[in-house]
Amino acid sequence: MWLPPALLLLSLPGCLSIRGPESVWGWERESVSVQCHYDPGWETHQKWWCRGARWASCRILVQTQGSEREEKGARVSIKDHQRNHSFTVTMQELRPDDADTYWCGIENPGANLGTQIKVTVGPREAALAVVGSQVSRKTTTSRLAASSRPHSRTHYVLLVFLKVPFLLGLIGAVLWLEERQRDPAEQRGQPIYANLSSGLLTKDTPV
């Protein structure tokens, strides 16, 4: 959209009535979304996304028509969310030359409002390297988890075949020692009872 020179002179970059992120990052051939917020009262005003280091001469790529209908341009779209007092710009199929300075703007009869946003595009190779490292990290984690399972089974086998018999043997030894300590007393006591019984029987028997 072409703006009259007089209106350009009245444009207000960095106005507090509209706010957005200072910068956004996207990968080549992917998409990136930018959300800009505005104060109440600007709902039905046109919003746009323009490109260029200078606010007064930036080139508008896509703009709304004062409604919430999504508008599309070349690999870019814009949608106004009037209830939330914000609008979203989405750049698709990013290219390295898309990296530049952009502006979220609002049409205003007195002075257009805008906020500057820096867009950076990362190379496709770097994106693939990041994805590859994430896949490798997941694979390594899976392998470590799988390698820990045989150790768990080995510990279980040792528990069953070594530790359990050892504990049973230890319990058996304790019981055997208690039995050995009890047997001598019983052996000493049995003859006493036997002698007393035989003596009583002898006295009671008539001669």
N, CA and C of each residue as an Amber inpcrd file, in Angstrom:
protein
   621
   0.8550000  -1.1920000   0.0000000   0.0000000   0.0000000   0.0000000
   0.8870000   1.2380000   0.0000000   0.6390000   2.1570000  -0.9200000
   1.4070000   3.3980000  -0.9950000   0.8610000   4.3940000   0.0060000
   1.7490000   5.0680000   0.7230000   1.3420000   6.0700000   1.7050000
   1.7940000   7.4460000   1.2500000   0.9270000   8.4370000   1.3440000
   1.3040000   9.7930000   0.9360000   2.4920000  10.2850000   1.7510000
   3.3940000  11.1060000   1.1380000   4.5470000  11.6200000   1.8830000
   4.1670000  12.3460000   3.1500000   3.0850000  13.1140000   3.0960000
   2.6710000  13.8470000   4.2910000   2.3060000  12.8900000   5.3950000
   1.6830000  11.7470000   5.0490000   1.2850000  10.7690000   6.0670000
   2.4990000  10.0290000   6.6050000   3.5010000   9.8130000   5.7080000
   4.7140000   9.1560000   6.1510000   5.4380000   9.9840000   7.1930000
   5.4280000  11.2900000   7.0260000   6.0970000  12.1560000   7.9900000
   5.4350000  12.1020000   9.3530000   4.1520000  11.7230000   9.3700000
   3.4310000  11.6670000  10.6380000   3.4650000  10.2750000  11.2570000
   4.1690000   9.3240000  10.6220000   4.2280000   7.9720000  11.1540000
   5.0090000   7.9650000  12.4580000   4.5730000   7.0770000  13.3650000
   5.1870000   7.0020000  14.6830000   5.7530000   5.6160000  14.9190000
   7.0290000   5.3530000  14.5710000   7.6130000   4.0480000  14.8500000
   7.8580000   3.8790000  16.3410000   7.7020000   2.6400000  16.8110000
   7.9450000   2.3520000  18.2180000   6.9050000   2.9300000  19.1420000
   5.7400000   3.2150000  18.6420000   4.6820000   3.7690000  19.4770000
   4.2080000   2.7300000  20.4850000   3.8920000   3.1670000  21.6980000
   3.4770000   2.2420000  22.7560000   2.1090000   1.6440000  22.4920000
   1.3380000   2.2080000  21.5440000   0.0100000   1.6610000  21.2480000
   0.0980000   0.3260000  20.5290000   1.2560000  -0.0080000  19.9720000
   1.4600000  -1.2890000  19.3040000   2.7930000  -1.8680000  19.7790000
   2.7720000  -3.1470000  20.0850000   3.9590000  -3.7950000  20.6540000
   4.1740000  -5.1510000  19.9870000   5.4170000  -5.5540000  19.8980000
   5.7670000  -6.8480000  19.3210000   7.1460000  -7.2730000  19.7800000
   7.5680000  -8.4790000  19.4370000   8.9050000  -8.9360000  19.8270000
   9.9860000  -8.1550000  19.0910000  11.1300000  -8.0020000  19.7290000
  12.2350000  -7.3020000  19.0830000  12.7980000  -8.1070000  17.9170000
  12.7640000  -9.4480000  18.0430000  13.3090000 -10.2990000  16.9860000
  12.6450000 -11.6660000  17.0330000  12.6480000 -12.3400000  15.8940000
  12.1460000 -13.7110000  15.7840000  13.1250000 -14.5100000  14.9390000
  13.0540000 -15.8370000  15.1010000  13.9940000 -16.7350000  14.4180000
  13.2090000 -17.8340000  13.7250000  13.6330000 -18.1770000  12.5120000
  13.0030000 -19.2670000  11.7780000  14.0260000 -19.9980000  10.9340000
  13.7120000 -21.2740000  10.6240000  14.6080000 -22.0760000   9.7950000
  14.2290000 -21.9410000   8.3200000  15.2300000 -22.0630000   7.4710000
  15.0010000 -22.0340000   6.0300000  14.0220000 -23.1430000   5.6240000
  13.0690000 -22.7840000   4.7440000  12.0110000 -23.6450000   4.2290000
  10.9280000 -23.9520000   5.2720000  11.0790000 -23.4000000   6.4650000
  10.0380000 -23.5470000   7.4760000   9.2240000 -22.2560000   7.5400000
   8.4060000 -22.1200000   8.5780000   7.5940000 -20.9090000   8.7400000
   7.8650000 -20.2870000  10.1090000   7.5570000 -19.0320000  10.2240000
   7.7040000 -18.3230000  11.4890000   6.5140000 -17.3900000  11.6520000
   6.0100000 -17.2840000  12.8840000   4.8520000 -16.4330000  13.1640000
   5.2540000 -15.3210000  14.1290000   4.6850000 -14.1680000  13.9010000
   4.9350000 -12.9970000  14.7340000   3.5900000 -12.4790000  15.2260000
   3.4850000 -12.2350000  16.5140000   2.2470000 -11.7040000  17.0670000
   2.5050000 -10.3150000  17.6320000   1.7210000  -9.3660000  17.1640000
   1.8240000  -7.9920000  17.6350000   0.5430000  -7.6130000  18.3750000
   0.6790000  -6.8460000  19.4300000  -0.4540000  -6.4530000  20.2730000
  -0.6870000  -4.9420000  20.1520000  -1.9290000  -4.5600000  20.2740000
  -2.2750000  -3.1340000  20.2140000  -3.2890000  -2.8100000  21.3050000
  -3.3870000  -1.5420000  21.6110000  -4.3020000  -1.0910000  22.6590000
  -5.7500000  -1.1170000  22.1730000  -6.7160000  -1.2110000  23.0890000
  -8.1380000  -1.1360000  22.7000000  -8.4230000   0.1890000  21.9740000
  -9.3330000   0.0920000  21.0000000  -9.6990000   1.2700000  20.2260000
  -9.1980000   1.2030000  18.7890000  -8.2650000   0.2360000  18.5220000
  -7.7070000   0.0990000  17.1900000  -8.2180000  -1.1500000  16.4670000
  -9.2940000  -1.7150000  16.9650000  -9.7550000  -3.0040000  16.4250000
 -10.0840000  -2.9400000  14.9320000 -10.7850000  -1.9410000  14.4940000
 -11.2520000  -1.8950000  13.0970000 -10.2880000  -1.1660000  12.1690000
  -9.1390000  -0.7700000  12.6660000  -8.1540000  -0.1040000  11.8100000
  -7.3550000  -1.1600000  11.0400000  -6.8880000  -0.7920000   9.8790000
  -6.0820000  -1.7040000   9.0800000  -4.7290000  -1.9480000   9.7570000
  -4.2990000  -3.2200000   9.6980000  -2.9650000  -3.5910000  10.1990000
  -2.1480000  -4.1330000   9.0280000  -0.8550000  -3.9520000   9.0870000
  -0.0380000  -4.4490000   7.9950000   1.3210000  -4.9370000   8.4840000
   1.9950000  -5.5880000   7.5540000   3.3450000  -6.1200000   7.7640000
   4.1940000  -5.5760000   6.6290000   5.1770000  -4.7660000   6.9690000
   5.9920000  -4.1610000   5.9310000   7.4710000  -4.4470000   6.1770000
   8.2410000  -4.3430000   5.1080000   9.6640000  -4.7160000   5.1360000
  10.5360000  -3.5280000   4.7880000  11.5960000  -3.3680000   5.5600000
  12.5390000  -2.2860000   5.2880000  13.1270000  -1.7370000   6.5730000
  14.3700000  -1.3020000   6.5080000  15.0370000  -0.7800000   7.6980000
  14.4260000   0.5350000   8.1650000  13.8750000   1.3130000   7.2270000
  13.2890000   2.6110000   7.5860000  11.7720000   2.4980000   7.6000000
  11.1730000   2.9090000   8.7030000   9.7240000   2.8420000   8.8640000
   9.0000000   3.6820000   7.8150000   9.5310000   4.8310000   7.4880000
   8.8470000   5.7430000   6.5700000   8.8040000   5.2160000   5.1460000
   9.7260000   4.3060000   4.7910000   9.7770000   3.8350000   3.4120000
   9.6640000   2.3140000   3.2970000   9.2040000   1.6540000   4.3300000
   9.1160000   0.1920000   4.2600000   8.0150000  -0.2180000   3.2680000
   8.2030000  -1.4060000   2.7040000   7.2720000  -1.8900000   1.6760000
   6.2700000  -2.8500000   2.3050000   4.9760000  -2.5130000   2.1920000
   3.9220000  -3.3300000   2.7980000   3.7560000  -4.6240000   2.0000000
   3.8250000  -5.7540000   2.6920000   3.7040000  -7.0600000   2.0630000
   2.2870000  -7.6150000   2.1340000   1.5870000  -7.3300000   3.2080000
   0.2220000  -7.8260000   3.3980000  -0.4530000  -6.9490000   4.4390000
  -1.7840000  -6.7750000   4.3040000  -2.5060000  -5.9400000   5.2680000
  -3.9450000  -6.4090000   5.4010000  -4.5390000  -6.0970000   6.5520000
  -5.9400000  -6.4440000   6.7990000  -6.8250000  -5.3600000   6.2010000
  -8.1340000  -5.6620000   6.2120000  -9.1180000  -4.7140000   5.6870000
 -10.0270000  -4.1920000   6.7940000  -9.5400000  -4.2070000   8.0080000
 -10.3370000  -3.7230000   9.1380000 -11.2410000  -4.7800000   9.7380000
 -11.0550000  -6.0320000   9.3290000 -11.8700000  -7.1300000   9.8610000
 -10.9340000  -8.2340000  10.3600000 -11.5380000  -9.3300000  10.8220000
 -10.7470000 -10.4630000  11.3040000 -10.4550000 -11.4880000  10.1990000
 -10.8390000 -11.1870000   8.9770000 -10.5890000 -12.1050000   7.8810000
  -9.0860000 -12.1820000   7.5960000  -8.6140000 -13.4040000   7.3950000
  -7.1980000 -13.5870000   7.1000000  -6.9000000 -13.1180000   5.6800000
  -5.8350000 -12.3430000   5.5540000  -5.3960000 -11.8510000   4.2500000
  -4.0520000 -12.5030000   3.9180000  -3.8670000 -12.8230000   2.6450000
  -2.6630000 -13.5160000   2.2220000  -1.9370000 -12.7390000   1.1320000
  -0.5940000 -12.8520000   1.2000000   0.2550000 -12.2810000   0.1630000
   1.1710000 -13.3650000  -0.3590000   2.3470000 -12.9800000  -0.8370000
   3.3210000 -13.9360000  -1.3450000   4.0890000 -14.5530000  -0.1720000
   3.7160000 -15.7830000   0.1650000   4.3270000 -16.5460000   1.2600000
   4.1660000 -15.8650000   2.6090000   3.1850000 -15.0060000   2.7400000
   2.9490000 -14.3250000   4.0100000   1.4530000 -14.1050000   4.1930000
   0.9880000 -14.1850000   5.4350000  -0.4320000 -13.9620000   5.7430000
  -0.5350000 -13.1500000   7.0250000  -1.6870000 -12.5190000   7.2020000
  -1.9370000 -11.7130000   8.3890000  -3.3780000 -11.9090000   8.8210000
  -3.5930000 -11.9990000  10.1130000  -4.9440000 -12.1730000  10.6430000
  -5.0770000 -11.3550000  11.9150000  -6.1480000 -10.5900000  11.9830000
  -6.4140000  -9.7250000  13.1370000  -7.2980000 -10.4710000  14.1360000
  -6.9120000 -10.4490000  15.3960000  -7.7020000 -11.0400000  16.4820000
  -8.2140000  -9.8750000  17.3430000  -9.3260000  -9.3260000  16.8990000
  -9.7850000  -8.0710000  17.4960000 -10.1870000  -8.2380000  18.9530000
 -10.7210000  -9.3800000  19.3210000 -11.1060000  -9.5840000  20.7160000
  -9.8920000  -9.6120000  21.6370000  -8.7710000 -10.1200000  21.1230000
  -7.5540000 -10.1950000  21.9280000  -6.6340000  -8.9930000  21.7170000
  -7.0570000  -8.0690000  20.8540000  -6.2510000  -6.8810000  20.5540000
  -4.8490000  -7.2730000  20.0900000  -4.8160000  -8.1460000  19.1010000
  -3.5350000  -8.5790000  18.5380000  -3.7550000  -9.0340000  17.1000000
  -2.6840000  -9.0850000  16.3440000  -2.7450000  -9.6820000  15.0060000
  -1.4770000 -10.4970000  14.7780000  -1.6340000 -11.5540000  13.9740000
  -0.5530000 -12.5190000  13.7550000  -0.1210000 -12.4850000  12.2960000
   1.1740000 -12.4210000  12.0950000   1.7680000 -12.4760000  10.7580000
   2.5430000 -13.7900000  10.6560000   2.3160000 -14.5310000   9.5790000
   3.0120000 -15.8000000   9.3660000   3.7640000 -15.7480000   8.0420000
   5.0620000 -15.9760000   8.1140000   5.9050000 -16.0530000   6.9160000
   6.2000000 -17.5250000   6.6470000   5.9360000 -17.9860000   5.4420000
   6.0830000 -19.3960000   5.0940000   7.2180000 -19.5950000   4.0910000
   7.7050000 -20.8560000   4.0470000   8.7720000 -21.2170000   3.1050000
   9.9100000 -20.1970000   3.1570000  10.4360000 -20.0130000   4.3440000
  11.4620000 -18.9940000   4.5460000  12.6790000 -19.2390000   3.6550000
  13.2570000 -18.1380000   3.2060000  14.4710000 -18.1660000   2.4030000
  15.5450000 -17.3430000   3.1250000  16.8070000 -17.5980000   2.8020000
  17.8640000 -16.8170000   3.4560000  17.7190000 -15.3100000   3.2420000
  17.2370000 -14.9120000   2.0510000  17.1100000 -13.4790000   1.7950000
  15.8730000 -12.8680000   2.4520000  15.0780000 -13.6880000   3.1760000
  13.9550000 -13.1260000   3.9370000  14.4310000 -12.4640000   5.2300000
  15.6610000 -12.7350000   5.6240000  16.2010000 -12.1140000   6.8360000
  16.3260000 -10.6130000   6.6240000  15.6300000  -9.8440000   7.4540000
  15.6220000  -8.3950000   7.2610000  14.9030000  -7.7430000   8.4470000
  14.7350000  -6.4460000   8.3370000  13.9680000  -5.6860000   9.3290000
  12.5380000  -5.5240000   8.8260000  11.5840000  -5.8210000   9.6850000
  10.1620000  -5.7280000   9.3460000   9.4610000  -4.8570000  10.3860000
   8.2060000  -4.5290000  10.0710000   7.4090000  -3.6850000  10.9660000
   5.9790000  -4.2020000  11.0500000   5.4480000  -4.2180000  12.2530000
   4.0010000  -4.3620000  12.4510000   3.4310000  -2.9510000  12.4600000
   2.4270000  -2.7040000  11.6220000   1.8880000  -1.3510000  11.5240000
   0.3830000  -1.2980000  11.6620000  -0.1160000  -0.1450000  12.0960000
  -1.5540000   0.1200000  12.2130000  -1.8490000   1.4320000  11.5010000
  -2.8550000   1.3960000  10.6400000  -3.2810000   2.5980000   9.9140000
  -3.9830000   3.5560000  10.8720000  -3.5760000   4.8010000  10.7840000
  -4.1620000   5.8400000  11.6280000  -4.2270000   7.1380000  10.8270000
  -5.3880000   7.7570000  10.7190000  -5.5010000   8.9830000   9.9160000
  -4.5340000  10.0730000  10.3470000  -4.2430000  10.1310000  11.6330000
  -3.3420000  11.1870000  12.1080000  -1.8830000  10.8010000  11.9680000
  -1.5220000   9.6270000  12.4320000  -0.1230000   9.1680000  12.3840000
  -0.1130000   7.6510000  12.4640000   0.4420000   7.0140000  11.4540000
   0.5070000   5.5540000  11.4610000   1.3930000   5.0630000  12.6090000
   1.0270000   3.9120000  13.1320000   1.7350000   3.3590000  14.2840000
   2.5050000   2.1170000  13.8570000   3.6960000   1.9270000  14.3830000
   4.4770000   0.7600000  14.0130000   5.4990000   0.3750000  15.0590000
   5.8990000  -0.8970000  15.0260000   6.9600000  -1.3950000  15.9000000
   7.8940000  -2.2740000  15.0830000   9.1840000  -2.1320000  15.2970000
  10.2050000  -2.8070000  14.5000000  10.4790000  -4.2190000  15.0130000
  10.6840000  -5.1550000  14.0660000  10.9650000  -6.5540000  14.4050000
  12.0540000  -7.0680000  13.4690000  13.0620000  -7.6890000  14.0360000
  14.1610000  -8.2600000  13.2610000  13.8860000  -9.7340000  13.0100000
  13.9170000 -10.1520000  11.7530000  13.6820000 -11.5520000  11.3800000
  15.0000000 -12.1720000  10.9290000  15.3520000 -13.2990000  11.5450000
  16.5720000 -14.0330000  11.2110000  16.1890000 -15.4050000  10.6770000
  16.8550000 -15.8290000   9.6220000  16.5790000 -17.1290000   9.0080000
  17.8230000 -18.0050000   9.1290000  17.6660000 -19.1570000   9.7820000
  18.7720000 -20.0850000   9.9280000  18.8810000 -21.0110000   8.7350000
  20.0980000 -21.4480000   8.3690000  20.2830000 -22.3130000   7.1970000
  19.6430000 -23.6760000   7.3850000  19.2290000 -24.2570000   6.2770000
  18.5790000 -25.5640000   6.3030000  19.4990000 -26.6340000   6.8840000
  20.7890000 -26.5650000   6.5680000  21.7370000 -27.5660000   7.0520000
  21.8000000 -27.5670000   8.5760000  21.7460000 -26.3760000   9.1680000
  21.7790000 -26.2930000  10.6300000  20.5270000 -26.9090000  11.2390000
  19.3830000 -26.6930000  10.5790000  18.1350000 -27.2820000  11.0790000
  18.2070000 -28.8000000  11.0400000  18.7430000 -29.3480000   9.9320000
  18.8780000 -30.8020000   9.8250000  19.8550000 -31.3340000  10.8640000
  20.9150000 -30.5650000  11.1420000  21.8850000 -30.9990000  12.1430000
  21.2470000 -31.0430000  13.5250000  20.4000000 -30.0550000  13.8330000
  19.7100000 -30.0400000  15.1250000  18.7800000 -31.2260000  15.2390000
  18.0130000 -31.4900000  14.1670000  17.1050000 -32.6440000  14.1840000
  17.8860000 -33.9400000  14.3310000  19.0300000 -34.0430000  13.6040000
  19.8460000 -35.2460000  13.7010000  20.4020000 -35.4620000  15.0880000
  20.8290000 -34.3870000  15.7560000  21.3500000 -34.5220000  17.1150000
  20.2630000 -34.9440000  18.0820000  19.0420000 -34.4450000  17.8720000
  17.9370000 -34.8440000  18.7380000  17.6100000 -36.3220000  18.5560000
  17.6130000 -36.7880000  17.2960000  17.3570000 -38.2080000  17.0320000
  18.4610000 -39.0680000  17.6360000  19.7280000 -38.6220000  17.5000000
  20.8440000 -39.3740000  18.0560000  20.7650000 -39.4450000  19.5720000
  20.3330000 -38.3330000  20.1990000  20.2040000 -38.3190000  21.6560000
  19.1350000 -39.2960000  22.1150000  18.0230000 -39.3410000  21.3760000
  16.9530000 -40.2760000  21.7350000  17.4030000 -41.7160000  21.5460000
  18.1550000 -41.9750000  20.4620000  18.6470000 -43.3330000  20.2160000
  19.6060000 -43.7740000  21.3090000  20.5020000 -42.8780000  21.7140000
  21.4500000 -43.2010000  22.7820000  20.7260000 -43.4980000  24.0760000
  19.7060000 -42.7050000  24.3880000  18.9240000 -42.9380000  25.6040000
  18.2400000 -44.2920000  25.5560000  17.7010000 -44.6490000  24.3890000
  17.0240000 -45.9430000  24.2490000  18.0160000 -47.0850000  24.4260000
  19.2210000 -46.9280000  23.8630000  20.2270000 -47.9770000  23.9900000
  20.6740000 -48.1390000  25.4340000  20.8400000 -47.0280000  26.1290000
  21.2330000 -47.1110000  27.5320000  20.1600000 -47.8080000  28.3580000
  18.9030000 -47.4870000  28.0580000  17.8130000 -48.1400000  28.7790000
  17.7840000 -49.6330000  28.4870000  18.0380000 -49.9890000  27.1950000
  18.0300000 -51.4070000  26.8420000  19.2090000 -52.1410000  27.4660000
  20.3840000 -51.4800000  27.5210000  21.5610000 -52.1360000  28.0940000
  21.4330000 -52.3340000  29.5870000  20.6160000 -51.5360000  30.2500000
  20.4430000 -51.6860000  31.6930000  19.5340000 -52.8530000  32.0400000
  18.7560000 -53.3280000  31.0790000  17.8420000 -54.4260000  31.3680000
  18.5650000 -55.7350000  31.6540000  19.6350000 -56.1470000  30.8790000
  20.3490000 -57.3790000  31.2330000  20.9480000 -57.3390000  32.6220000
  21.4450000 -56.1500000  33.0440000  21.9830000 -56.0460000  34.3960000
  20.9030000 -56.3060000  35.4300000  19.6900000 -55.8480000  35.1690000
  18.5830000 -56.0930000  36.0940000  18.2650000 -57.5780000  36.1610000
  18.2630000 -58.2470000  34.9990000  17.9900000 -59.6880000  34.9960000
  19.0990000 -60.4530000  35.7130000  20.3800000 -60.0300000  35.5050000
  21.4960000 -60.6860000  36.1830000  21.3770000 -60.5340000  37.6850000
  21.0160000 -59.3440000  38.1290000  20.8410000 -59.1350000  39.5650000
  19.7330000 -60.0210000  40.1120000  18.6770000 -60.1930000  39.3370000
  17.5800000 -61.0550000  39.7860000  18.0320000 -62.5060000  39.8990000
  18.8260000 -62.9670000  38.9160000  19.3300000 -64.3500000  38.9540000
  20.2320000 -64.5560000  40.1550000  21.1250000 -63.5790000  40.4100000
  22.0010000 -63.6880000  41.5830000  21.1970000 -63.6910000  42.8710000
  20.1370000 -62.9030000  42.9020000  19.2960000 -62.8520000  44.0940000
  18.6430000 -64.1990000  44.3610000  18.1800000 -64.8620000  43.3060000
  17.4670000 -66.1270000  43.4710000  18.4160000 -67.2650000  43.8010000
  19.5380000 -67.3530000  43.0790000  20.3930000 -68.5240000  43.1840000
  21.5310000 -68.3750000  44.1980000  21.8360000 -67.1770000  44.6240000
  22.9260000 -67.0050000  45.5770000  22.4680000 -66.3950000  46.9000000
  21.7850000 -65.2890000  46.8180000  21.4230000 -64.5900000  48.0540000
  20.3510000 -65.3270000  48.8430000  19.3480000 -65.8470000  48.1460000
  18.2740000 -66.5510000  48.8580000  18.7840000 -67.8130000  49.5390000
  19.5570000 -68.6990000  48.8530000  20.1030000 -69.8670000  49.5670000
  21.0100000 -69.4810000  50.7220000  21.7900000 -68.4010000  50.5590000
  22.6500000 -67.9690000  51.6550000  21.8330000 -67.5760000  52.8760000
  20.7590000 -66.8200000  52.6480000  19.9010000 -66.4190000  53.7620000
  19.2440000 -67.6210000  54.4060000  18.7940000 -68.5650000  53.5940000
  18.1670000 -69.7780000  54.1500000  19.1800000 -70.5780000  54.9570000
  20.4080000 -70.6650000  54.4440000  21.4400000 -71.3790000  55.1850000
  21.7740000 -70.7030000  56.4980000  21.8010000 -69.3650000  56.4780000
  22.0740000 -68.6250000  57.7070000  20.9820000 -68.8520000  58.7420000
  19.7270000 -68.8390000  58.3010000  18.6090000 -69.0990000  59.2220000
  18.6910000 -70.5120000  59.7700000  19.0360000 -71.4820000  58.8880000
  19.1700000 -72.8670000  59.3380000  20.2760000 -73.0290000  60.3660000
  21.3920000 -72.3160000  60.1750000  22.4870000 -72.4040000  61.1410000
  22.0840000 -71.8550000  62.4910000  21.3500000 -70.7500000  62.4990000
  20.8910000 -70.1730000  63.7670000  19.9610000 -71.1410000  64.4850000
  19.0370000 -71.7410000  63.7560000  18.1230000 -72.6970000  64.3740000
  18.8740000 -73.9220000  64.8870000  19.8850000 -74.3560000  64.1630000
  20.6680000 -75.5300000  64.5900000  21.4230000 -75.2380000  65.8740000
  21.9980000 -74.0130000  65.9640000  22.7090000 -73.6390000  67.1840000
  21.7600000 -73.5720000  68.3760000  20.5660000 -73.0340000  68.1700000
  19.5930000 -72.9920000  69.2560000  19.1930000 -74.3950000  69.6820000
  19.0740000 -75.3020000  68.7290000  18.7180000 -76.6830000  69.0440000
  19.8330000 -77.3730000  69.8260000  21.0940000 -77.1020000  69.4490000
  22.2290000 -77.6880000  70.1570000  22.3030000 -77.1900000  71.5900000
  21.9810000 -75.9070000  71.7840000  22.0170000 -75.3670000  73.1420000
  20.8820000 -75.9230000  73.9960000  19.7780000 -76.2800000  73.4000000
  18.6420000 -76.8030000  74.1370000  18.8100000 -78.2860000  74.4520000
  19.4550000 -79.0890000  73.6410000  19.5630000 -80.5480000  73.7990000
  20.2800000 -80.9800000  75.0600000  21.4290000 -80.4160000  75.4710000
  22.1110000 -80.8770000  76.6910000  21.2460000 -80.7500000  77.9210000
  20.4790000 -79.6540000  78.0510000  19.6180000 -79.4940000  79.2340000
  18.5700000 -80.5770000  79.2780000  18.0120000 -80.8950000  78.1210000
  16.9820000 -81.9350000  78.0940000  17.5760000 -83.3040000  78.4180000
  18.8460000 -83.5260000  77.9140000  19.4800000 -84.8150000  78.1850000
  19.8200000 -84.9790000  79.6610000  20.2110000 -83.8770000  80.3320000
  20.4950000 -83.9610000  81.7590000  19.2210000 -84.1170000  82.5740000
  18.1490000 -83.5750000  82.1160000  16.8980000 -83.6130000  82.8790000
  16.1880000 -84.9410000  82.7720000  16.3140000 -85.6110000  81.6370000
  15.5790000 -86.8690000  81.4660000  15.9800000 -87.9470000  82.4630000
  17.2480000 -88.2190000  82.7990000  17.5910000 -89.2470000  83.7930000
  17.0710000 -88.9400000  85.1690000  17.0570000 -87.6610000  85.5870000
  16.5440000 -87.2830000  86.9080000  15.0970000 -87.6900000  87.0330000
  14.2910000 -87.3520000  86.0400000  12.8870000 -87.7140000  86.0830000
  12.7240000 -89.2220000  86.0610000  13.5880000 -89.8880000  85.3130000
  13.4840000 -91.3440000  85.2380000  13.8410000 -91.9940000  86.5640000
  14.8820000 -91.4880000  87.2590000  15.2770000 -92.0580000  88.5520000
  14.2100000 -91.8580000  89.6000000  13.6250000 -90.6420000  89.6200000
  12.5730000 -90.3710000  90.5860000  11.3860000 -91.2850000  90.3710000
  11.0350000 -91.4790000  89.1280000   9.8840000 -92.3360000  88.8330000
  10.1740000 -93.7660000  89.2290000  11.3650000 -94.2430000  88.9560000
  11.6760000 -95.6270000  89.3170000  11.7500000 -95.8100000  90.8150000
  12.2250000 -94.7580000  91.5480000  12.2730000 -94.8450000  93.0160000
  10.9100000 -94.9080000  93.6140000  10.0010000 -94.1380000  93.1260000
   8.6610000 -94.1410000  93.6640000   7.9700000 -95.4740000  93.4050000
   8.2020000 -96.0000000  92.2510000   7.6000000 -97.2890000  91.9140000
   8.1620000 -98.3860000  92.8210000   9.4210000 -98.3010000  93.1800000
  10.0300000 -99.3190000  94.0270000   9.4740000 -99.2730000  95.4460000
   9.2210000 -98.0630000  95.9740000   8.6800000 -97.9240000  97.3210000
   7.2500000 -98.4190000  97.3780000   6.4790000 -98.1760000  96.3870000
   5.0860000 -98.5500000  96.4100000   4.9060000-100.0430000  96.2080000
   5.8900000-100.7050000  95.7210000   5.7140000-102.1360000  95.4270000
   5.9370000-102.9400000  96.6910000   4.9630000-103.7730000  97.1030000
   5.0880000-104.5780000  98.3530000   6.1310000-105.6420000  98.1890000
   6.8300000-105.8850000  99.3250000   7.8790000-106.8980000  99.2940000
   7.3300000-108.2390000  99.6270000
